[in-house]
Amino acid sequence: MSVEEVLRQLGISDATYYKWRKEYGGLRVDQAKRLKELEQENSRLRLQNHACLEPEANRGQVRGKRWGVIEEFLSKTKNPHRLVP
């Protein structure tokens, strides 16, 4: 069975196959899985970093008394973007 036949049966386009082959072609299965895990962790860490560096963006997500306490704390610090005074 040729590669083209397998791709057709799986519903994968030639372009997708060659893109995957270019990205993962030289990797073993365990290396490809580890790469995927690292990419997911990197994405999660970027989101955390964004949330820490831009607390203003998260105001709409925090409700009630908790935001009042946080706002009071930030107003007392010299640099409101840095949580350690």
KAPE-V811972 format. One record per run of one state. SS is the DSSP state (helix for helix, strand for strand, loop for the rest). FROM is the first residue (numbers start at 0). TO is the last residue. Records with the same first field share a line. If there is no record, write none. Layout:
SS = FROM-TO + FROM-TO
This chain:
loop = 0-1 + 10-12 + 24-27 + 53-53 + 61-63 + 76-84
helix = 2-9 + 13-23 + 28-52 + 54-60 + 64-75
